[in-house]
Amino acid sequence: MALYKPEGSGPFPAVVLQHQCGGLAGRVGNQSMLTWAKEAVAQGYVTMIIDSLGPRGVDSVCMGPKGGVTFFRGAKDALQAAAHLRTLPFVDGRRVALAGYSWGAMVGLLASSPSAVPSVSTPRFAAIVSFYPGCFTLRPPTGAPYELIRPDMDTPLLVLMGAQDTETPADECMQKLQPIQAKGAALQLHVYPDATHCWDCKHLDGFSKTDFRGTRVHYHYSEADTVDSRKRMFEFFGKVMPARP
């Protein structure tokens, strides 16, 4: 983990950053997570980057769970990180959010449900932003299929997606999230028409691979969409986690 804070004694709002399926190391080091941390601190947030893979000796979960690292384990990691942040005197414990990216975004979808990780008794997040999550039905090698999107989602949630994303297609998310939104959930959805998966990953611009479903995917960095998604995230946090008078 890494912890960053603004200058001063606070108390500040805080955000937990949850990485993509390649963790913090990846091909060339995960520069996007550090960039998001720097931006969050500049916006006045205490920021914790958590690593669900490295300390467990796991290199990647892009092809499925490994070393016990499942989406449920990721959600528990994130909630425990939030619990730790609330013990710090410079953190406003009522304003702790999660921002997840790809795999971490799917963790965010799960963490937005009160029934997802019942074994964790700590308070949940005040807000969650999920960048380009996958919303497909998960079919583990053993056990029953399950959904990350649950009907009891009650955390204010912003989901940002790319229309050109073939790894975690936006239409799969829209089909499952729009009915929940229509029932009054505190859910905001936005699709960038030209964005691929990982549009904020400057270090992966031009990268391509075959994903776990056998689909050939391509990443293209978009400065404009990155700037806009940054603006949307912090405006969302400011709205649903207003500062104390």
C-alpha positions in Angstrom: 0.0 0.0 0.0 0.9 3.6 -0.4 -0.6 6.5 1.5 -0.5 10.1 0.4 -2.0 13.2 2.0 -2.4 17.0 1.3 -0.5 19.5 3.4 -2.1 20.4 6.7 -3.9 18.6 9.5 -7.3 18.1 7.9 -9.6 16.4 8.4 -9.6 15.6 4.7 -11.9 13.4 2.7 -10.2 10.2 1.5 -10.2 7.8 -1.4 -9.0 4.3 -1.8 -7.6 3.4 -5.3 -8.1 -0.2 -6.5 -6.0 -1.3 -9.4 -6.7 -3.1 -12.7 -6.3 -6.9 -13.1 -2.5 -6.6 -13.7 -1.9 -5.1 -10.3 0.6 -2.3 -9.6 3.6 -3.8 -11.4 2.1 -4.9 -14.8 4.2 -4.7 -18.0 5.9 -1.4 -17.3 4.7 -0.4 -13.8 1.2 1.0 -13.2 1.8 4.7 -13.8 -1.9 5.4 -14.1 -2.5 4.6 -10.4 0.2 7.0 -9.3 -1.1 9.7 -11.6 -4.6 9.3 -10.1 -3.1 9.4 -6.6 -1.3 12.7 -7.3 -4.5 14.2 -8.8 -6.5 13.1 -5.8 -4.1 14.7 -3.3 -4.1 17.9 -5.4 -7.9 17.9 -5.1 -7.6 17.7 -1.3 -8.0 13.9 -0.7 -6.0 11.6 1.5 -5.2 8.8 -0.9 -4.5 5.1 -0.4 -3.4 2.9 -3.2 -3.9 -0.7 -2.2 -2.2 -3.8 -3.8 -4.3 -6.9 -3.7 -1.8 -8.9 -5.7 1.8 -8.3 -4.9 1.9 -9.1 -1.2 0.1 -12.4 -2.0 2.7 -13.3 -4.7 0.1 -13.0 -7.5 1.2 -11.4 -10.8 -2.2 -11.0 -12.5 -5.8 -11.9 -12.2 -6.6 -11.0 -15.8 -7.4 -14.6 -16.7 -9.3 -15.3 -13.6 -8.8 -15.6 -9.8 -5.4 -16.7 -8.6 -3.8 -17.2 -5.2 -7.2 -16.6 -3.5 -7.6 -13.2 -5.0 -11.2 -13.0 -6.1 -13.5 -10.0 -6.4 -14.8 -10.7 -2.9 -11.3 -10.6 -1.6 -10.7 -7.4 -3.4 -13.8 -5.8 -1.9 -12.7 -7.0 1.5 -9.3 -5.4 1.0 -10.9 -2.1 -0.1 -13.2 -2.1 2.9 -10.4 -2.9 5.3 -8.3 -0.1 3.8 -11.2 2.3 4.4 -11.4 1.1 8.0 -7.7 1.9 8.4 -8.1 5.4 6.9 -10.8 6.2 9.4 -8.3 5.6 12.3 -6.1 8.4 11.0 -6.6 11.8 12.7 -6.3 13.7 9.5 -9.1 11.8 7.7 -12.8 12.7 7.8 -14.2 9.2 8.4 -17.6 10.1 7.0 -16.1 10.9 3.6 -14.2 7.9 2.5 -14.7 6.8 -1.2 -13.4 4.1 -3.5 -12.2 4.6 -7.1 -11.7 1.3 -9.0 -10.3 0.7 -12.4 -11.2 -2.4 -14.6 -10.8 -5.3 -12.1 -10.9 -2.7 -9.3 -14.0 -1.2 -10.9 -15.7 -4.6 -10.7 -14.7 -4.7 -7.0 -16.4 -1.3 -6.7 -19.6 -2.7 -8.2 -19.6 -5.5 -5.6 -18.7 -3.2 -2.7 -21.7 -1.0 -3.5 -24.0 -3.8 -2.3 -24.5 -4.4 1.5 -24.8 -8.1 0.9 -21.6 -8.6 -1.0 -19.1 -8.9 1.9 -21.1 -9.6 5.0 -18.0 -10.8 6.9 -16.7 -7.2 7.1 -18.4 -5.3 9.8 -16.7 -1.9 9.2 -18.7 1.0 7.7 -19.0 1.0 3.9 -17.9 3.6 1.4 -19.7 6.9 1.2 -19.2 6.9 -2.6 -17.8 4.7 -5.4 -16.5 5.5 -8.9 -16.0 2.5 -11.3 -13.9 3.1 -14.4 -14.6 0.7 -17.3 -15.9 -2.3 -15.2 -17.0 -5.6 -16.6 -20.7 -6.4 -15.9 -20.9 -9.9 -17.4 -21.9 -13.0 -15.4 -18.9 -14.5 -13.7 -18.5 -18.3 -14.1 -15.8 -19.6 -11.8 -14.2 -23.0 -12.4 -15.9 -24.3 -9.3 -19.1 -23.1 -7.8 -22.2 -21.4 -9.2 -22.1 -18.4 -11.6 -22.7 -15.0 -9.9 -23.3 -11.4 -10.7 -21.3 -8.4 -9.4 -24.3 -6.1 -10.0 -26.9 -6.8 -7.3 -30.4 -5.4 -6.8 -29.6 -4.1 -3.3 -26.8 -1.7 -4.5 -27.3 1.4 -2.3 -24.0 3.3 -2.3 -23.8 6.4 -4.5 -22.1 5.1 -7.6 -20.7 6.6 -10.8 -19.9 4.2 -13.6 -17.7 5.5 -16.5 -17.5 3.3 -19.6 -16.1 3.4 -23.2 -18.2 2.6 -26.2 -15.2 1.1 -28.0 -14.2 -1.1 -25.1 -14.3 -4.7 -26.3 -12.8 -6.1 -23.1 -15.6 -4.9 -20.7 -18.3 -3.7 -23.1 -20.4 -0.8 -22.0 -23.6 -2.2 -23.4 -23.4 -5.2 -21.0 -23.2 -2.8 -18.1 -26.0 -0.5 -19.4 -28.4 -3.5 -19.8 -27.9 -4.4 -16.1 -27.4 -1.0 -14.5 -30.2 1.0 -16.2 -33.0 -1.0 -14.6 -31.5 -0.5 -11.2 -31.1 3.2 -11.9 -34.7 3.4 -13.0 -35.8 2.0 -9.6 -34.2 5.0 -7.9 -30.7 3.9 -7.0 -28.1 6.6 -6.5 -26.4 5.6 -9.7 -24.9 7.8 -12.5 -23.8 6.3 -15.8 -21.7 7.9 -18.6 -20.3 6.3 -21.8 -17.5 7.9 -23.8 -18.3 7.3 -27.4 -14.7 6.9 -28.7 -13.0 5.4 -25.6 -11.4 2.0 -25.4 -10.6 0.0 -22.2 -8.1 1.7 -20.0 -8.4 5.1 -21.7 -6.5 6.7 -18.8 -3.5 4.4 -19.1 -1.0 6.5 -20.9 1.7 3.9 -20.3 -0.4 1.3 -22.2 -1.3 3.4 -25.2 -1.3 1.0 -28.2 -1.2 -2.1 -26.1 -3.2 -5.1 -27.3 -3.9 -8.6 -26.0 -6.4 -11.5 -26.0 -8.6 -11.3 -22.9 -9.9 -14.2 -20.8 -13.0 -14.5 -23.1 -10.8 -14.9 -26.2 -11.5 -11.4 -27.5 -8.7 -9.3 -29.1 -8.7 -6.0 -27.3 -6.7 -2.8 -27.9 -6.0 0.1 -25.6 -5.8 3.7 -26.7 -5.0 6.5 -24.3 -7.3 9.5 -24.5 -6.2 12.8 -22.9 -9.6 14.4 -23.4 -11.5 11.5 -21.8 -9.0 11.2 -18.9 -9.5 14.9 -18.1 -13.2 14.7 -18.4 -13.4 11.5 -16.2 -11.2 13.2 -13.6 -13.6 16.1 -13.6 -16.7 13.9 -13.3 -15.2 11.8 -10.5 -14.3 14.7 -8.2 -17.5 16.6 -8.9 -19.4 13.4 -8.0 -17.5 13.0 -4.8 -18.0 16.7 -3.9 -21.8 16.3 -4.5 -22.4 13.1 -2.6 -19.8 13.6 0.1 -20.2 17.4 0.9 -17.8 19.0 3.2 -18.9 19.6 6.8 -20.1 23.2 7.5 
